[in-house]
Amino acid sequence: MNNHDQPKAVIVIFGATGDLAKRKLFPSIYKLFQNGRIGHDFAVVGVARRPWTNDIFREKVCESIANAGAPEEVCDAFTSHFYYQPFDVQDESSYQALDGLLHELEGRYETGGNRMFYLAMAPEFFGPVANNLEAHGLKDTDGWTRLVIEKPFGHDLSSAIALNEDIRSAFAEDEIYRIDHYLGKEMVQNIEVIRFANGIFEHLWNNRFISNIQVTSSETVGVEDRARYYDTAGANRDMVQNHMLQMVALLAMEPPIKLTTDEIRSEKVKVLRALRPIDAEAVGDYFVRGQYGPGEVDDAMVPGYAEELGQASDTETYVAAKLMIDNYRWAGVPFYIRTGKRMKAKVTKIVVEFKDIPMNLYYADGNAQHPNLLVITIHPNEGVTLHLNAKKPGTKPEAKPIQLAYTHDAENAINTPEAYEKLLYDCMLGDMTNFTHWDEVALSWAFIDSVSAAWHENGAEFPNYPAGSMGPEAANQLLEADGFHWWHVTGKEEK
């Protein structure tokens, strides 16, 4: 492996005592180290308010990677690269002390002055920390400096613009890495390969041959300890504005002229620009919102959202929508999306339903119709399934549905990079392809804001679906109005 493949850097994690660092970041850095993606020329500095020491921090990192399957004997060697500094984001001396530590570590680990600042903290700190990093000289190095930020990037378009202006006063757009962890998932990245490396799909990838596309991301968990944050966001801001619209953009984009960051982003932006805007009075025709009530999940009774929150609320825990993309390729093809909490199954999948052939002779005797489907499963059992029709065994010329399946998990599960592992590595290499550009953020907020505003004006009748179901009945009616229905990954109609 050459040196370019093993980038060198000091990674500074703001909020290093938090849940994200423990569950995702430490195990991902360990996997990069274990797999030889990074060598020994790296250091990690954890900063947070708690008065920890290096030893306490290293012990916590050991616990974190042990939970991710790391053997005990590797712990000391790996965590010797980790350092901790108690930190107050408002205090100048904290930044000066951090800069001194970084210079010391850069000499020890020969990282060439490359610094990644990962803000695993509340969004209200993004701007102040970014500006303080610049004001106190932490960007003045011989290498690169990059800022990684988590969602939410604002809570509407105006707040996102203000936040972006704040950060852009300290970091250039090509130094800002906005994480959308869905873009790090293996099968999400596979969407482009399935399309652009296969003539049997890309030649048919348009409104002449596709009747509709469905994107589902459902969870069985409730809001639990995120209830207070979630009540200010809801499913529309938490999932649709970022993850769901990003998947739609990948499914609908034109082939880029080259597989470069700028060209891929340019095509995604064109899709978001082509989304049909929804007037306030038409929101009910395109969007369905829901909130779970009490119900049964995995054979256990669970409370409704209002009970978890401790009060009644108009915040949606479920969204289904019909998106129309008004361009030459997709005119007339609905993209149906749905996402929700406390649903029947934890699944993220894409179903592409192809149009039937004219006068299909095998449906003539009243046999059930089985359209051709391409199913891309992102979770669980990630893979691709093609639903075709073949002759039923026997003498009658009858068709039956069959499935051709490729399961990614079965082939290489142990080495499949977790989304954060892939994104951290991309950031260290300077590859921004799977991060969100400001133009994408702004366009998706502009689209979502009109829906949120209409919902804010009109109260909701919640709860309207029991926990453990696949959402409110209105979501089924949304598709039935167009003559379609939601598909399971098995290809069966949902009941």
HELIX and SHEET records of a PDB file:
HELIX    1   1 ASN A    3  ASP A    5  5                                   3    
HELIX    2   2 ASP A   19  LEU A   20  1                                   2    
HELIX    3   3 ALA A   21  LEU A   25  3                                   5    
HELIX    4   4 PHE A   26  GLN A   34  1                                   9    
HELIX    5   5 ASN A   54  ASN A   67  1                                  14    
HELIX    6   6 GLU A   72  VAL A   74  5                                   3    
HELIX    7   7 CYS A   75  THR A   79  1                                   5    
HELIX    8   8 GLU A   92  TYR A  109  1                                  18    
HELIX    9   9 PRO A  123  PHE A  125  5                                   3    
HELIX   10  10 PHE A  126  ALA A  135  1                                  10    
HELIX   11  11 LEU A  157  ARG A  168  1                                  12    
HELIX   12  12 GLU A  173  GLU A  175  5                                   3    
HELIX   13  13 HIS A  181  GLY A  184  5                                   4    
HELIX   14  14 GLU A  186  PHE A  196  1                                  11    
HELIX   15  15 GLY A  199  GLU A  202  1                                   4    
HELIX   16  16 GLU A  224  ARG A  226  5                                   3    
HELIX   17  17 ALA A  227  ALA A  235  1                                   9    
HELIX   18  18 ASN A  236  MET A  244  3                                   9    
HELIX   19  19 LEU A  245  ALA A  252  1                                   8    
HELIX   20  20 THR A  261  ALA A  274  1                                  14    
HELIX   21  21 ALA A  280  ALA A  282  5                                   3    
HELIX   22  22 VAL A  283  TYR A  286  1                                   4    
HELIX   23  23 TYR A  305  LEU A  309  1                                   5    
HELIX   24  24 LEU A  361  TYR A  363  5                                   3    
HELIX   25  25 HIS A  408  ASN A  412  1                                   5    
HELIX   26  26 ALA A  413  ASN A  415  5                                   3    
HELIX   27  27 ALA A  419  LEU A  429  1                                  11    
HELIX   28  28 TRP A  438  GLU A  457  1                                  20    
HELIX   29  29 GLU A  473  GLU A  480  1                                   8    
SHEET    1   A 6 PHE A  82  PRO A  86  0                                        
SHEET    2   A 6 PHE A  42  ALA A  48  1                                        
SHEET    3   A 6 ALA A   9  PHE A  14  1                                        
SHEET    4   A 6 ARG A 115  LEU A 119  1                                        
SHEET    5   A 6 THR A 145  ILE A 149  1                                        
SHEET    6   A 6 ILE A 176  ARG A 178  1                                        
SHEET    1   B 8 PHE A 287  GLY A 290  0                                        
SHEET    2   B 8 TYR A 318  MET A 324 -1                                        
SHEET    3   B 8 PRO A 334  GLY A 340 -1                                        
SHEET    4   B 8 ILE A 210  SER A 218  1                                        
SHEET    5   B 8 VAL A 347  PHE A 354 -1                                        
SHEET    6   B 8 LEU A 373  HIS A 379 -1                                        
SHEET    7   B 8 GLY A 383  LYS A 391 -1                                        
SHEET    8   B 8 ALA A 399  THR A 407 -1                                        
SHEET    1   C 2 TYR A 292  GLY A 293  0                                        
SHEET    2   C 2 TYR A 465  PRO A 466  1                                        
SHEET    1   D 2 GLY A 295  VAL A 297  0                                        
SHEET    2   D 2 ALA A 300  VAL A 302 -1                                        
END                                                                             
